[in-house]
């Protein structure tokens, strides 16, 4: 009996110690270098660090939204179309027309429907309307297409720790004024997209990685708003890289310090609710 009582006591003591250690342990685990950085990663951390922790550190992602589903289809169709456009121009042929782009979009939409991959609320008419607008914008703003869906990475150091900044650019054109970095937007138009500020995080990161490969390049970075046909543009020389880097560095320091506070409100997507109070 004594042995049994001793064993039970030892188990109870061990359980109590484990509970105490759990209470004293930090709620969040810091991230460690190297981190693969991107616009989306930094923006998600700024939006709500706790939601970021749930999705990026714990790996508990969100269900696909209609916006993400529609955006994916638009980008896939435009990638094929822009590559065909670039090849046609290189060979001295007329680029593919709107009908070819719409056919590509329709094919991809129906394939995704059959596979169950289209979020509820995404319609074929909405997709085709955006692709029609994208083709019109291509026609009205003709330029030599240099790159399509180009992935660029560059070293990025914060407080002596090495990371990688990774960007995937929808399109890079050559214009008379230099290069044009294009990012397609399928959401609603906003002042932030129509009039990009000097510290615009996304266009700032895109300009940064492009200039890492082409230091002397000049030109513009633009948002193409496919719902309205509008463009928001900023000269590369007007981008305040110091301010962009300051935003990135602040986010990276927070990740590596284990700082993941909840920011409930408009910017929070609600994922952090699973962490409890």
MARMARFI-54210 format. One record per residue: residue number from 1; residue in three letters; x, y, z of N, C-alpha, C in turn. Coordinates in nm, 3 decimals. Layout:
<rs>
(NUM,ALA,(X,Y,Z),(X,Y,Z),(X,Y,Z));
...
</rs>
This chain:
<rs>
(1,UNK,(0.082,-0.121,0.000),(0.000,0.000,0.000),(0.086,0.127,0.000));
(2,UNK,(0.198,0.117,0.081),(0.282,0.235,0.087),(0.339,0.270,-0.050));
(3,UNK,(0.383,0.162,-0.122),(0.437,0.186,-0.254),(0.333,0.248,-0.346));
(4,UNK,(0.211,0.197,-0.340),(0.104,0.251,-0.426),(0.074,0.396,-0.391));
(5,UNK,(0.069,0.424,-0.262),(0.043,0.562,-0.218),(0.155,0.655,-0.262));
(6,UNK,(0.277,0.605,-0.254),(0.392,0.687,-0.295),(0.388,0.716,-0.444));
(7,UNK,(0.351,0.614,-0.522),(0.342,0.634,-0.667),(0.235,0.736,-0.702));
(8,UNK,(0.120,0.724,-0.635),(0.011,0.819,-0.661),(0.054,0.960,-0.624));
(9,UNK,(0.122,0.970,-0.510),(0.169,1.102,-0.467),(0.267,1.162,-0.566));
(10,UNK,(0.355,1.076,-0.619),(0.454,1.125,-0.716),(0.386,1.173,-0.843));
(11,UNK,(0.285,1.097,-0.884),(0.213,1.137,-1.006),(0.140,1.269,-0.986));
(12,UNK,(0.077,1.283,-0.870),(0.007,1.409,-0.841),(0.102,1.526,-0.837));
(13,UNK,(0.219,1.503,-0.775),(0.319,1.610,-0.768),(0.369,1.648,-0.907));
(14,UNK,(0.391,1.548,-0.992),(0.437,1.574,-1.128),(0.332,1.651,-1.207));
(15,UNK,(0.203,1.614,-1.188),(0.095,1.683,-1.259),(0.086,1.829,-1.215));
(16,UNK,(0.100,1.850,-1.084),(0.094,1.987,-1.032),(0.209,2.070,-1.086));
(17,UNK,(0.328,2.010,-1.094),(0.444,2.082,-1.147),(0.425,2.116,-1.294));
(18,UNK,(0.367,2.021,-1.369),(0.344,2.045,-1.512),(0.244,2.158,-1.533));
(19,UNK,(0.137,2.161,-1.451),(0.037,2.267,-1.462),(0.098,2.403,-1.429));
(20,UNK,(0.183,2.404,-1.326),(0.247,2.529,-1.287),(0.340,2.579,-1.397));
(21,UNK,(0.414,2.484,-1.458),(0.505,2.522,-1.567),(0.428,2.576,-1.685));
(22,UNK,(0.312,2.515,-1.711),(0.229,2.560,-1.824),(0.178,2.701,-1.799));
(23,UNK,(0.140,2.729,-1.672),(0.092,2.863,-1.640),(0.202,2.967,-1.655));
(24,UNK,(0.325,2.926,-1.622),(0.436,3.020,-1.628),(0.498,3.033,-1.766));
(25,UNK,(0.469,2.936,-1.854),(0.528,2.938,-1.988),(0.471,3.054,-2.069));
(26,UNK,(0.549,3.110,-2.160),(0.497,3.220,-2.244),(0.382,3.171,-2.332));
(27,UNK,(0.284,3.257,-2.351),(0.167,3.218,-2.430),(0.203,3.201,-2.577));
(28,UNK,(0.293,3.286,-2.624),(0.333,3.281,-2.763),(0.481,3.246,-2.773));
(29,UNK,(0.514,3.169,-2.875),(0.653,3.134,-2.899),(0.710,3.228,-3.006));
(30,UNK,(0.823,3.290,-2.979),(0.883,3.379,-3.079),(0.919,3.303,-3.206));
(31,UNK,(0.915,3.372,-3.317),(0.964,3.315,-3.442),(1.115,3.332,-3.447));
(32,UNK,(1.181,3.249,-3.523),(1.327,3.258,-3.531),(1.370,3.277,-3.675));
(33,UNK,(1.489,3.336,-3.691),(1.545,3.359,-3.824),(1.596,3.227,-3.882));
(34,UNK,(1.592,3.213,-4.015),(1.544,3.312,-4.112),(1.393,3.300,-4.134));
(35,UNK,(1.329,3.415,-4.157),(1.187,3.419,-4.190),(1.174,3.455,-4.338));
(36,UNK,(1.091,3.384,-4.410),(1.059,3.420,-4.549),(0.953,3.530,-4.546));
(37,UNK,(0.996,3.652,-4.570),(0.908,3.769,-4.561),(0.840,3.795,-4.694));
(38,UNK,(0.725,3.858,-4.687),(0.652,3.899,-4.807),(0.557,4.010,-4.768));
(39,UNK,(0.498,4.074,-4.868),(0.398,4.177,-4.838),(0.284,4.119,-4.757));
(40,UNK,(0.233,4.003,-4.799),(0.118,3.942,-4.731),(0.152,3.910,-4.586));
(41,UNK,(0.271,3.858,-4.562),(0.311,3.823,-4.426),(0.315,3.948,-4.337));
(42,UNK,(0.380,4.054,-4.386),(0.391,4.176,-4.306),(0.254,4.240,-4.285));
(43,UNK,(0.175,4.245,-4.390),(0.042,4.307,-4.380),(-0.047,4.231,-4.283));
(44,UNK,(-0.041,4.099,-4.285),(-0.121,4.020,-4.192),(-0.078,4.043,-4.048));
(45,UNK,(0.052,4.058,-4.024),(0.099,4.086,-3.889),(0.050,4.224,-3.843));
(46,UNK,(0.061,4.322,-3.930),(0.015,4.456,-3.894),(-0.135,4.457,-3.865));
(47,UNK,(-0.210,4.379,-3.940),(-0.356,4.377,-3.926),(-0.397,4.327,-3.787));
(48,UNK,(-0.344,4.213,-3.747),(-0.372,4.158,-3.614),(-0.266,4.053,-3.583));
(49,UNK,(-0.167,4.086,-3.499),(-0.061,3.990,-3.470),(-0.111,3.857,-3.415));
(50,UNK,(-0.219,3.859,-3.337),(-0.271,3.733,-3.281),(-0.330,3.645,-3.391));
(51,UNK,(-0.403,3.704,-3.484),(-0.455,3.627,-3.598),(-0.340,3.573,-3.681));
(52,UNK,(-0.237,3.655,-3.698),(-0.116,3.612,-3.769),(-0.056,3.489,-3.702));
(53,UNK,(-0.050,3.490,-3.570),(0.008,3.378,-3.496),(-0.072,3.250,-3.521));
(54,UNK,(-0.204,3.262,-3.519),(-0.289,3.145,-3.542),(-0.266,3.087,-3.681));
(55,UNK,(-0.261,3.174,-3.781),(-0.251,3.125,-3.920),(-0.109,3.088,-3.960));
(56,UNK,(-0.011,3.170,-3.922),(0.125,3.149,-3.971),(0.210,3.061,-3.881));
(57,UNK,(0.193,3.072,-3.749),(0.276,2.994,-3.656),(0.208,2.862,-3.620));
(58,UNK,(0.079,2.869,-3.586),(0.006,2.746,-3.553),(-0.041,2.672,-3.677));
(59,UNK,(-0.045,2.741,-3.791),(-0.084,2.676,-3.916),(-0.232,2.651,-3.929));
(60,UNK,(-0.315,2.729,-3.858),(-0.460,2.713,-3.865),(-0.517,2.822,-3.954));
(61,UNK,(-0.526,2.796,-4.083),(-0.565,2.898,-4.180),(-0.714,2.923,-4.184));
(62,UNK,(-0.751,3.022,-4.265),(-0.890,3.059,-4.284),(-0.951,2.981,-4.400));
(63,UNK,(-1.083,2.969,-4.396),(-1.153,2.910,-4.510),(-1.147,3.008,-4.627));
(64,UNK,(-1.141,2.956,-4.751),(-1.135,3.045,-4.868),(-1.255,3.139,-4.872));
(65,UNK,(-1.229,3.264,-4.905),(-1.337,3.362,-4.918),(-1.370,3.381,-5.066));
(66,UNK,(-1.489,3.435,-5.097),(-1.519,3.463,-5.238),(-1.416,3.553,-5.303));
(67,UNK,(-1.364,3.651,-5.226),(-1.265,3.743,-5.281),(-1.137,3.670,-5.322));
(68,UNK,(-1.089,3.580,-5.235),(-0.968,3.505,-5.266),(-0.991,3.410,-5.382));
(69,UNK,(-1.106,3.345,-5.385),(-1.137,3.251,-5.493),(-1.144,3.323,-5.627));
(70,UNK,(-1.213,3.437,-5.632),(-1.224,3.515,-5.754),(-1.088,3.569,-5.796));
(71,UNK,(-1.012,3.620,-5.701),(-0.880,3.673,-5.732),(-0.789,3.568,-5.792));
(72,UNK,(-0.795,3.446,-5.739),(-0.713,3.338,-5.792),(-0.745,3.306,-5.936));
(73,UNK,(-0.874,3.301,-5.968),(-0.916,3.271,-6.105),(-0.873,3.383,-6.201));
(74,UNK,(-0.890,3.507,-6.159),(-0.850,3.621,-6.243),(-0.700,3.616,-6.271));
(75,UNK,(-0.621,3.595,-6.168),(-0.476,3.592,-6.184),(-0.431,3.475,-6.272));
(76,UNK,(-0.493,3.360,-6.257),(-0.455,3.245,-6.340),(-0.481,3.272,-6.487));
(77,UNK,(-0.600,3.325,-6.518),(-0.635,3.352,-6.657),(-0.544,3.461,-6.716));
(78,UNK,(-0.517,3.566,-6.638),(-0.433,3.675,-6.687),(-0.287,3.632,-6.704));
(79,UNK,(-0.242,3.538,-6.623),(-0.106,3.488,-6.639),(-0.091,3.421,-6.777));
(80,UNK,(-0.185,3.333,-6.811),(-0.181,3.265,-6.941),(-0.192,3.367,-7.055));
(81,UNK,(-0.283,3.462,-7.039),(-0.308,3.562,-7.144),(-0.186,3.652,-7.166));
(82,UNK,(-0.126,3.699,-7.057),(-0.011,3.789,-7.069),(0.110,3.717,-7.130));
(83,UNK,(0.129,3.590,-7.095),(0.240,3.514,-7.153),(0.218,3.495,-7.304));
(84,UNK,(0.092,3.467,-7.343),(0.062,3.452,-7.486),(0.079,3.585,-7.558));
(85,UNK,(0.042,3.695,-7.491),(0.059,3.830,-7.546),(0.207,3.859,-7.570));
(86,UNK,(0.290,3.827,-7.469),(0.434,3.851,-7.480),(0.496,3.769,-7.593));
(87,UNK,(0.457,3.644,-7.606),(0.510,3.559,-7.712),(0.469,3.610,-7.850));
(88,UNK,(0.344,3.654,-7.863),(0.296,3.705,-7.991),(0.373,3.829,-8.033));
(89,UNK,(0.396,3.919,-7.940),(0.470,4.040,-7.972),(0.615,4.009,-8.012));
(90,UNK,(0.675,3.912,-7.943),(0.813,3.874,-7.974),(0.824,3.815,-8.114));
(91,UNK,(0.717,3.752,-8.161),(0.717,3.689,-8.293),(0.655,3.776,-8.400));
(92,UNK,(0.617,3.900,-8.364),(0.560,3.992,-8.461),(0.416,3.963,-8.497));
(93,UNK,(0.345,3.889,-8.412),(0.204,3.857,-8.436),(0.115,3.948,-8.352));
(94,UNK,(-0.011,3.955,-8.391),(-0.108,4.028,-8.310),(-0.131,3.952,-8.180));
(95,UNK,(-0.137,4.023,-8.067),(-0.159,3.953,-7.940),(-0.299,3.894,-7.933));
(96,UNK,(-0.322,3.798,-7.844),(-0.456,3.738,-7.831),(-0.558,3.844,-7.793));
(97,UNK,(-0.681,3.823,-7.838),(-0.785,3.923,-7.813),(-0.864,3.889,-7.687));
(98,UNK,(-0.967,3.972,-7.663),(-1.049,3.955,-7.543),(-1.119,3.820,-7.542));
(99,UNK,(-1.160,3.773,-7.660),(-1.232,3.646,-7.667),(-1.145,3.531,-7.614));
(100,UNK,(-1.015,3.537,-7.645),(-0.924,3.432,-7.597),(-0.912,3.437,-7.445));
(101,UNK,(-0.906,3.557,-7.388),(-0.895,3.571,-7.243),(-1.023,3.522,-7.174));
(102,UNK,(-1.137,3.559,-7.231),(-1.264,3.516,-7.171),(-1.281,3.365,-7.179));
(103,UNK,(-1.236,3.306,-7.289),(-1.243,3.160,-7.302),(-1.156,3.093,-7.196));
(104,UNK,(-1.038,3.150,-7.172),(-0.949,3.095,-7.069),(-1.014,3.104,-6.931));
(105,UNK,(-1.073,3.218,-6.902),(-1.140,3.236,-6.774),(-1.257,3.142,-6.756));
(106,UNK,(-1.338,3.126,-6.861),(-1.454,3.037,-6.854),(-1.410,2.893,-6.830));
(107,UNK,(-1.307,2.850,-6.901),(-1.257,2.713,-6.885),(-1.210,2.689,-6.742));
(108,UNK,(-1.136,2.783,-6.687),(-1.084,2.766,-6.551),(-1.196,2.769,-6.449));
(109,UNK,(-1.293,2.855,-6.468),(-1.405,2.864,-6.375),(-1.483,2.732,-6.371));
(110,UNK,(-1.516,2.680,-6.488),(-1.595,2.557,-6.492),(-1.517,2.438,-6.436));
(111,UNK,(-1.385,2.437,-6.459),(-1.302,2.329,-6.403),(-1.301,2.337,-6.251));
(112,UNK,(-1.294,2.459,-6.198),(-1.294,2.475,-6.053),(-1.429,2.440,-5.993));
(113,UNK,(-1.537,2.472,-6.063),(-1.671,2.436,-6.015),(-1.683,2.285,-6.005));
(114,UNK,(-1.638,2.215,-6.108),(-1.647,2.067,-6.105),(-1.562,2.009,-5.993));
(115,UNK,(-1.451,2.076,-5.960),(-1.363,2.026,-5.854),(-1.406,2.074,-5.716));
(116,UNK,(-1.510,2.157,-5.711),(-1.556,2.210,-5.582),(-1.466,2.316,-5.525));
(117,UNK,(-1.391,2.383,-5.610),(-1.293,2.478,-5.560),(-1.333,2.624,-5.570));
(118,UNK,(-1.457,2.653,-5.611),(-1.502,2.792,-5.621),(-1.588,2.825,-5.500));
(119,UNK,(-1.548,2.929,-5.426),(-1.622,2.968,-5.307),(-1.762,3.016,-5.343));
(120,UNK,(-1.856,2.993,-5.254),(-1.993,3.037,-5.276),(-1.997,3.188,-5.293));
(121,UNK,(-2.072,3.235,-5.390),(-2.083,3.378,-5.415),(-2.001,3.427,-5.532));
(122,UNK,(-1.911,3.343,-5.585),(-1.831,3.382,-5.701),(-1.906,3.340,-5.827));
(123,UNK,(-1.935,3.434,-5.916),(-2.011,3.404,-6.036),(-1.924,3.416,-6.160));
(124,UNK,(-1.962,3.341,-6.264),(-1.890,3.347,-6.391),(-1.900,3.486,-6.453));
(125,UNK,(-2.019,3.549,-6.442),(-2.037,3.683,-6.499),(-1.940,3.783,-6.438));
(126,UNK,(-1.920,3.775,-6.306),(-1.829,3.867,-6.238),(-1.686,3.844,-6.285));
(127,UNK,(-1.648,3.718,-6.299),(-1.513,3.685,-6.347),(-1.492,3.739,-6.488));
(128,UNK,(-1.586,3.714,-6.578),(-1.571,3.757,-6.717),(-1.569,3.909,-6.729));
(129,UNK,(-1.645,3.977,-6.644),(-1.646,4.124,-6.648),(-1.508,4.178,-6.612));
(130,UNK,(-1.444,4.118,-6.512),(-1.311,4.165,-6.473),(-1.207,4.134,-6.580));
(131,UNK,(-1.219,4.019,-6.641),(-1.123,3.985,-6.747),(-1.142,4.075,-6.869));
(132,UNK,(-1.264,4.109,-6.900),(-1.289,4.203,-7.011),(-1.225,4.338,-6.981));
(133,UNK,(-1.239,4.383,-6.857),(-1.180,4.511,-6.818),(-1.027,4.502,-6.824));
(134,UNK,(-0.971,4.390,-6.779),(-0.826,4.374,-6.781),(-0.773,4.380,-6.924));
(135,UNK,(-0.843,4.316,-7.017),(-0.799,4.317,-7.157),(-0.808,4.458,-7.216));
(136,UNK,(-0.913,4.530,-7.179),(-0.927,4.668,-7.228),(-0.812,4.755,-7.177));
(137,UNK,(-0.775,4.733,-7.049),(-0.665,4.811,-6.992),(-0.533,4.776,-7.060));
(138,UNK,(-0.515,4.649,-7.094),(-0.395,4.609,-7.167),(-0.388,4.679,-7.302));
(139,UNK,(-0.501,4.683,-7.370),(-0.507,4.746,-7.503),(-0.480,4.895,-7.494));
(140,UNK,(-0.539,4.961,-7.393),(-0.529,5.107,-7.382),(-0.394,5.152,-7.328));
(141,UNK,(-0.324,5.063,-7.261),(-0.195,5.099,-7.200),(-0.085,5.005,-7.249));
(142,UNK,(-0.080,4.990,-7.381),(0.012,4.895,-7.442),(0.157,4.926,-7.407));
(143,UNK,(0.230,4.819,-7.378),(0.373,4.829,-7.350),(0.430,4.690,-7.370));
(144,UNK,(0.561,4.683,-7.379),(0.627,4.554,-7.394),(0.622,4.479,-7.260));
(145,UNK,(0.565,4.360,-7.261),(0.558,4.279,-7.139),(0.691,4.206,-7.121));
(146,UNK,(0.760,4.237,-7.011),(0.889,4.175,-6.985),(0.876,4.048,-6.901));
(147,UNK,(0.797,4.055,-6.795),(0.786,3.944,-6.701),(0.640,3.923,-6.663));
(148,UNK,(0.604,3.797,-6.640),(0.470,3.762,-6.595),(0.483,3.668,-6.474));
(149,UNK,(0.414,3.706,-6.365),(0.420,3.626,-6.241),(0.565,3.597,-6.203));
(150,UNK,(0.649,3.700,-6.203),(0.791,3.686,-6.171),(0.812,3.680,-6.020));
(151,UNK,(0.881,3.578,-5.974),(0.914,3.563,-5.832),(1.058,3.611,-5.810));
(152,UNK,(1.074,3.707,-5.721),(1.205,3.763,-5.692),(1.229,3.755,-5.541));
(153,UNK,(1.349,3.716,-5.502),(1.383,3.716,-5.360),(1.513,3.794,-5.341));
(154,UNK,(1.528,3.852,-5.223),(1.649,3.927,-5.190),(1.678,3.908,-5.041));
(155,UNK,(1.805,3.916,-5.002),(1.838,3.909,-4.859),(1.779,4.029,-4.786));
(156,UNK,(1.736,4.006,-4.663),(1.682,4.116,-4.583),(1.728,4.097,-4.439));
(157,UNK,(1.800,4.195,-4.386),(1.860,4.183,-4.253),(1.792,4.279,-4.156));
(158,UNK,(1.754,4.226,-4.039),(1.699,4.308,-3.932),(1.777,4.279,-3.804));
(159,UNK,(1.839,4.379,-3.750),(1.917,4.366,-3.625),(2.019,4.252,-3.633));
(160,UNK,(2.083,4.241,-3.748),(2.188,4.142,-3.765),(2.139,4.003,-3.802));
(161,UNK,(2.009,3.980,-3.799),(1.953,3.849,-3.835),(1.913,3.849,-3.982));
(162,UNK,(1.955,3.746,-4.054),(1.926,3.738,-4.196),(1.793,3.672,-4.227));
(163,UNK,(1.718,3.734,-4.316),(1.589,3.681,-4.363),(1.588,3.690,-4.515));
(164,UNK,(1.475,3.651,-4.576),(1.458,3.667,-4.721),(1.329,3.744,-4.747));
(165,UNK,(1.336,3.844,-4.834),(1.216,3.913,-4.880),(1.179,3.852,-5.015));
(166,UNK,(1.057,3.802,-5.024),(1.011,3.733,-5.145),(0.889,3.805,-5.200));
(167,UNK,(0.889,3.831,-5.329),(0.775,3.897,-5.394),(0.743,3.825,-5.525));
(168,UNK,(0.614,3.813,-5.552),(0.570,3.758,-5.680),(0.492,3.867,-5.751));
(169,UNK,(0.549,3.918,-5.860),(0.491,4.032,-5.930),(0.401,3.985,-6.044));
(170,UNK,(0.281,4.043,-6.050),(0.187,4.003,-6.155),(0.245,4.028,-6.294));
(171,UNK,(0.306,4.148,-6.312),(0.359,4.180,-6.446),(0.462,4.291,-6.435));
(172,UNK,(0.562,4.286,-6.521),(0.657,4.396,-6.536),(0.661,4.431,-6.684));
(173,UNK,(0.634,4.558,-6.716),(0.635,4.606,-6.854),(0.753,4.701,-6.875));
(174,UNK,(0.788,4.719,-7.003),(0.883,4.824,-7.040),(0.806,4.933,-7.113));
(175,UNK,(0.811,5.056,-7.062),(0.745,5.170,-7.124),(0.849,5.273,-7.163));
(176,UNK,(0.806,5.378,-7.227),(0.898,5.485,-7.265),(0.958,5.554,-7.142));
(177,UNK,(0.885,5.550,-7.030),(0.932,5.616,-6.908),(1.011,5.522,-6.817));
(178,UNK,(1.037,5.400,-6.862),(1.107,5.303,-6.779),(1.023,5.177,-6.762));
(179,UNK,(1.040,5.109,-6.651),(0.960,4.989,-6.631),(0.828,5.026,-6.562));
(180,UNK,(0.733,4.933,-6.571),(0.604,4.950,-6.503),(0.576,4.820,-6.429));
(181,UNK,(0.571,4.828,-6.297),(0.535,4.714,-6.215),(0.383,4.717,-6.197));
(182,UNK,(0.316,4.610,-6.235),(0.170,4.607,-6.231),(0.122,4.503,-6.132));
(183,UNK,(0.029,4.544,-6.046),(-0.036,4.451,-5.954),(-0.187,4.459,-5.977));
(184,UNK,(-0.248,4.346,-6.010),(-0.392,4.341,-6.035),(-0.468,4.342,-5.902));
(185,UNK,(-0.575,4.420,-5.896),(-0.661,4.422,-5.780),(-0.804,4.391,-5.822));
(186,UNK,(-0.864,4.293,-5.755),(-1.002,4.253,-5.790),(-1.103,4.303,-5.688));
(187,UNK,(-1.056,4.370,-5.583),(-1.147,4.424,-5.482),(-1.199,4.561,-5.521));
(188,UNK,(-1.271,4.621,-5.429),(-1.329,4.753,-5.453),(-1.220,4.859,-5.461));
(189,UNK,(-1.247,4.962,-5.537),(-1.152,5.074,-5.548),(-1.146,5.148,-5.415));
(190,UNK,(-1.029,5.200,-5.383),(-1.012,5.279,-5.260),(-0.909,5.388,-5.287));
(191,UNK,(-0.911,5.490,-5.202),(-0.816,5.600,-5.218),(-0.673,5.550,-5.204));
(192,UNK,(-0.652,5.452,-5.113),(-0.516,5.400,-5.092),(-0.462,5.333,-5.217));
(193,UNK,(-0.551,5.273,-5.297),(-0.507,5.208,-5.421),(-0.501,5.305,-5.538));
(194,UNK,(-0.589,5.404,-5.539),(-0.591,5.501,-5.648),(-0.481,5.606,-5.632));
(195,UNK,(-0.443,5.634,-5.508),(-0.339,5.732,-5.481),(-0.238,5.673,-5.384));
(196,UNK,(-0.153,5.581,-5.432),(-0.058,5.515,-5.342),(0.033,5.616,-5.273));
(197,UNK,(0.052,5.595,-5.142),(0.139,5.685,-5.065),(0.285,5.644,-5.080));
(198,UNK,(0.373,5.731,-5.035),(0.516,5.706,-5.049),(0.563,5.586,-4.969));
(199,UNK,(0.486,5.551,-4.863),(0.524,5.433,-4.783),(0.430,5.316,-4.808));
(200,UNK,(0.367,5.313,-4.926),(0.279,5.200,-4.962),(0.358,5.071,-4.948));
(201,UNK,(0.312,4.982,-4.862),(0.391,4.864,-4.827),(0.408,4.770,-4.946));
(202,UNK,(0.300,4.742,-5.017),(0.310,4.644,-5.127),(0.394,4.695,-5.242));
(203,UNK,(0.362,4.813,-5.293),(0.439,4.866,-5.405),(0.582,4.898,-5.361));
(204,UNK,(0.600,4.937,-5.235),(0.734,4.962,-5.184),(0.820,4.837,-5.184));
(205,UNK,(0.763,4.726,-5.141),(0.836,4.599,-5.141),(0.866,4.555,-5.284));
(206,UNK,(0.768,4.570,-5.374),(0.790,4.531,-5.514),(0.901,4.614,-5.576));
(207,UNK,(0.900,4.744,-5.551),(1.006,4.830,-5.605),(1.142,4.791,-5.547));
(208,UNK,(1.143,4.756,-5.420),(1.267,4.719,-5.352),(1.331,4.595,-5.415));
(209,UNK,(1.249,4.491,-5.439),(1.307,4.366,-5.492),(1.347,4.383,-5.638));
(210,UNK,(1.271,4.463,-5.714),(1.308,4.487,-5.854),(1.440,4.563,-5.860));
(211,UNK,(1.455,4.662,-5.776),(1.578,4.741,-5.778),(1.697,4.663,-5.722));
(212,UNK,(1.669,4.558,-5.647),(1.778,4.471,-5.602),(1.844,4.404,-5.723));
(213,UNK,(1.761,4.372,-5.825),(1.812,4.309,-5.946),(1.852,4.411,-6.052));
(214,UNK,(1.783,4.525,-6.054),(1.812,4.629,-6.153),(1.828,4.762,-6.082));
(215,UNK,(1.945,4.789,-6.022),(1.963,4.906,-5.935),(1.935,5.040,-6.001));
(216,UNK,(1.958,5.051,-6.129),(1.945,5.181,-6.196),(1.809,5.202,-6.261));
(217,UNK,(1.719,5.112,-6.240),(1.592,5.117,-6.312),(1.505,5.232,-6.261));
(218,UNK,(1.428,5.291,-6.354),(1.330,5.394,-6.319),(1.195,5.354,-6.374));
(219,UNK,(1.093,5.429,-6.338),(0.961,5.398,-6.390),(0.854,5.414,-6.284));
(220,UNK,(0.751,5.329,-6.292),(0.635,5.340,-6.205),(0.598,5.204,-6.147));
(221,UNK,(0.525,5.209,-6.036),(0.457,5.091,-5.983),(0.309,5.125,-5.979));
(222,UNK,(0.225,5.031,-6.023),(0.083,5.062,-6.040),(-0.008,4.952,-5.987));
(223,UNK,(-0.122,4.994,-5.935),(-0.234,4.904,-5.908),(-0.331,4.916,-6.025));
(224,UNK,(-0.373,4.803,-6.082),(-0.476,4.802,-6.184),(-0.604,4.749,-6.119));
(225,UNK,(-0.704,4.836,-6.110),(-0.830,4.801,-6.044),(-0.927,4.745,-6.147));
(226,UNK,(-0.945,4.615,-6.144),(-1.016,4.546,-6.252),(-1.167,4.557,-6.243));
(227,UNK,(-1.219,4.613,-6.137),(-1.364,4.636,-6.130),(-1.403,4.766,-6.201));
(228,UNK,(-1.311,4.863,-6.199),(-1.346,4.996,-6.250),(-1.261,5.039,-6.369));
(229,UNK,(-1.150,4.971,-6.394),(-1.061,5.012,-6.502),(-0.969,5.126,-6.464));
(230,UNK,(-0.962,5.160,-6.336),(-0.876,5.269,-6.291),(-0.736,5.216,-6.257));
(231,UNK,(-0.641,5.310,-6.255),(-0.503,5.276,-6.217),(-0.456,5.371,-6.109));
(232,UNK,(-0.387,5.317,-6.012),(-0.321,5.398,-5.910),(-0.172,5.384,-5.930));
(233,UNK,(-0.101,5.494,-5.951),(0.039,5.487,-5.991),(0.127,5.574,-5.903));
(234,UNK,(0.250,5.529,-5.883),(0.349,5.608,-5.812),(0.485,5.586,-5.877));
(235,UNK,(0.561,5.694,-5.891),(0.696,5.680,-5.947),(0.785,5.604,-5.850));
(236,UNK,(0.872,5.519,-5.904),(0.962,5.443,-5.819),(1.049,5.535,-5.735));
(237,UNK,(1.092,5.647,-5.794),(1.177,5.741,-5.721),(1.103,5.812,-5.608));
(238,UNK,(0.969,5.810,-5.613),(0.890,5.878,-5.510),(0.867,5.789,-5.388));
(239,UNK,(0.891,5.659,-5.401),(0.869,5.568,-5.289),(0.974,5.592,-5.181));
(240,UNK,(0.929,5.606,-5.058),(1.018,5.630,-4.945),(1.059,5.493,-4.888));
(241,UNK,(1.171,5.442,-4.938),(1.214,5.307,-4.898),(1.246,5.300,-4.750));
(242,UNK,(1.296,5.409,-4.691),(1.326,5.408,-4.548),(1.200,5.383,-4.466));
(243,UNK,(1.090,5.448,-4.504),(0.964,5.428,-4.431),(0.910,5.287,-4.452));
(244,UNK,(0.923,5.236,-4.573),(0.878,5.099,-4.601),(0.958,5.000,-4.518));
(245,UNK,(1.089,5.020,-4.515),(1.175,4.931,-4.436),(1.144,4.942,-4.287));
(246,UNK,(1.111,5.061,-4.240),(1.078,5.078,-4.099),(0.955,4.996,-4.061));
(247,UNK,(0.855,4.993,-4.149),(0.735,4.912,-4.122),(0.770,4.763,-4.119));
(248,UNK,(0.851,4.722,-4.214),(0.890,4.580,-4.219),(0.969,4.543,-4.094));
(249,UNK,(1.068,4.627,-4.059),(1.155,4.597,-3.945),(1.074,4.588,-3.816));
(250,UNK,(0.978,4.679,-3.799),(0.895,4.677,-3.678),(0.818,4.546,-3.668));
(251,UNK,(0.761,4.500,-3.779),(0.687,4.374,-3.778),(0.778,4.256,-3.748));
(252,UNK,(0.895,4.253,-3.811),(0.989,4.142,-3.791),(1.036,4.137,-3.646));
(253,UNK,(1.063,4.254,-3.587),(1.105,4.256,-3.446),(0.994,4.200,-3.357));
(254,UNK,(0.871,4.233,-3.388),(0.760,4.180,-3.309),(0.749,4.030,-3.320));
(255,UNK,(0.763,3.978,-3.442),(0.757,3.832,-3.463),(0.865,3.761,-3.383));
(256,UNK,(0.987,3.816,-3.388),(1.100,3.749,-3.324),(1.102,3.770,-3.173));
(257,UNK,(1.027,3.868,-3.124),(1.016,3.890,-2.980),(0.897,3.817,-2.920));
(258,UNK,(0.817,3.751,-3.005),(0.699,3.681,-2.956),(0.586,3.775,-2.919));
(259,UNK,(0.580,3.890,-2.985),(0.475,3.989,-2.957),(0.359,3.969,-3.055));
(260,UNK,(0.253,3.906,-3.006),(0.137,3.876,-3.091),(0.007,3.917,-3.021));
(261,UNK,(-0.008,4.047,-2.994),(-0.131,4.094,-2.929),(-0.250,4.091,-3.024));
(262,UNK,(-0.367,4.077,-2.967),(-0.489,4.081,-3.047),(-0.526,4.225,-3.075));
(263,UNK,(-0.575,4.252,-3.196),(-0.621,4.387,-3.232),(-0.763,4.377,-3.286));
(264,UNK,(-0.858,4.349,-3.199),(-0.996,4.335,-3.247),(-1.045,4.465,-3.308));
(265,UNK,(-1.128,4.451,-3.408),(-1.180,4.568,-3.478),(-1.192,4.540,-3.625));
(266,UNK,(-1.194,4.646,-3.703),(-1.214,4.631,-3.847),(-1.106,4.548,-3.913));
(267,UNK,(-0.981,4.562,-3.868),(-0.871,4.494,-3.935),(-0.860,4.347,-3.897));
(268,UNK,(-0.913,4.309,-3.781),(-0.901,4.171,-3.732),(-1.001,4.081,-3.802));
(269,UNK,(-0.954,3.964,-3.847),(-1.042,3.870,-3.918),(-1.109,3.771,-3.824));
(270,UNK,(-1.078,3.778,-3.695),(-1.146,3.694,-3.598),(-1.079,3.561,-3.566));
(271,UNK,(-0.970,3.529,-3.636),(-0.902,3.402,-3.609),(-0.850,3.394,-3.467));
(272,UNK,(-0.810,3.508,-3.411),(-0.749,3.508,-3.279),(-0.846,3.469,-3.168));
(273,UNK,(-0.976,3.461,-3.200),(-1.074,3.423,-3.099),(-1.050,3.285,-3.042));
(274,UNK,(-0.986,3.197,-3.122),(-0.964,3.061,-3.074),(-0.857,3.056,-2.964));
(275,UNK,(-0.783,3.165,-2.947),(-0.681,3.169,-2.842),(-0.741,3.197,-2.706));
(276,UNK,(-0.866,3.242,-2.704),(-0.930,3.273,-2.577),(-0.884,3.408,-2.524));
(277,UNK,(-0.937,3.447,-2.405),(-0.904,3.577,-2.348),(-0.759,3.582,-2.301));
</rs>
